Amino acid sequence: MKYGLILVIMSLFFVESFSQSKAENILFDMINKYRFNKNIHYLKWDNLVYNVAIDQTKYMSLTNNCTHDQQPETDHFSNFDMNLFRQKFKRHGIDTDLYTVGENCFIGYDIDTLNLSQIAKKVFDGWIKSPPHHKMLLDIDYRKCALSILIDHNNVYSSFNCRD
């Protein structure tokens, strides 16, 4: 009985820990296959980082704002605040004094005719076409990552977050 209860609790933890969506799985696999084809090590899924990614996609959905530091964006990214960016990771237990962190964000509109694979590909292609986002996808220093995809009102919001 005792061992049965432990197994039930462990299985609930496992399901909770790895509850990413099918679209998130597709996109994460795309990124790892792309890295493999470039002779770069695979990324390991990290649940603390996943919480950061979820936080970011929810923020972007609520504000319809593609920013990294969770404040209103101005022209030319002039108001970017690195402290606010780091606080986002620290809120989820990732010490940015110990780890290097990074983030790619994406907002796409009018996705009602796309299936989950096409949505993941749209996000992936957006990052590939942007030199700084592409560079982060291929960064060899990152080991642990996660991403979140949120589909809301015919739009897709995604955040890919990493740490070394």
N, C-alpha and C positions, 0 to 999 in steps of 0.2 A: 504494500500500500504506500509506504513511504517513498519507495523508488518510483512508483507510478506517478505520484504527485510531483516529484522532482522532474520527471520527464515531461509532464504537462507544462510545468512552469518554464522549463528550458525551451520547449517548442514554441510557447507563446513569445518568449524573448527573441527567439530566432526569427519568427515571422515578423515581429515588430521591427527588428534590427535591419531586415533586408526587405523592406516593403516598397522598394522603388517600383514605379509603373513600367508597363511594357514599353512605352515610348522612351523612358529614361534608360531602360536596358538596351534598347536598339541603339540609341545615341552613344551610350558608354562603349558598347561593342564597336561602333564605327570608329570612335576615337582610338581605342586600343588596336584595332586592325590597321588603322592608318599609321600609328606609331610603329607597329611591328613591321609594316612594309618599308618604313624609313630606318629600320634597324635600331629602334629605340625600345627600351623595356616597357612592358605593360604597366598600367596604373592599377593600384589596388583600391577597391572601394572602401571608403572610410565613413562611418556613420556620424561622427562628429562634424565632418565636413558636409555631409548630407544635410544636416540641420541648418548649416549656414546657407546652403544652396536653396533650401525650402524657404527660409526667411527672406532671401533676396527675391525669389520669384513672387512670393506673396506681396512684398513691397512694390515690385514693379507692376503687378496686376492692379493693386489698389490705387496707385498713382499714375499708371500708364507712363512711367518714367524709367528710361533705361540709364540708370546711374549706378555707380559702384559704392558710393558712401551713404546712400539712403537720405539724401537731401535733394531739394529741387536743383535741377541742372541749369546752368546758364551757357551762353555761347562759348565755344572753344574750351569747355571743361574747366573754365577758369576758377570755379569755386570748389574744386575737388579738395576734400579734406582727408588726408591719410590717417589721422587719428580716428575719425568716424569709420573709415574703412576697417581699420584694425579692431575697433570695438565690436564690430559685427562678428568677427571671429572669436574674440574673447568672450562674448556673451554665450557662446556655445562651447566653451572650455578649451579653446585653442590659443595657447600663449604665443602671440606674434613676436615676442622678444626671443623665443626659442626657435620658432619655425618661420620659414619664408612662406608667404601665402600669395595666392593669385586668384584672379577671377575673370571669366569671360561672361558677358551678358548678351542677351538677344531678345528682341521683341519682333514678332512677325504678325502681319495683319491678313485678314481675309483667307483663313485656312479651312473654311467650311467644306471644300471639295477634296481635301487631302486626307489620306489615311495616316495611321500612326508612323509608319515607315517613311512616308513622304514628309511628314512634319519633322521627324528627326533629321532627315536629309536636308531639309530647308535650313534648320538651325546649324547643322554641321557645315554646309556650304557657305553660310554667312560668316562663320568663323574662319574658314579656309581662305575666303576672299579678302579678309582684313589682315594686313601684315602683323599688327601687334597681337591679334587674337590667334592667328596661325602660329606665331612664334610660341605662344603659351601652350598650345596643343602639343608642340614638339619639345618643350623644355625638359631636358634630361634630369634636372634637379628635383622635379616633382615626383613623388612616389605614391602619395595617398591623395585621392580625389573623389569627388562625387558630383552629381549634377541633378538638377531638378527641372522638370518641365511642367508648366501649369497652362492648361488650355481654358480660356475664359472669354466668353462673348466673341467667339470667332477669331480670337487672337491667341498667339502662343508666346509665353514668357519662359525664358530659360536662363539658368545660371550654372556655370561650370566652375567649381571651386577646387583649389588644390593647396597642398602643403608638402613640404619636403620631409 
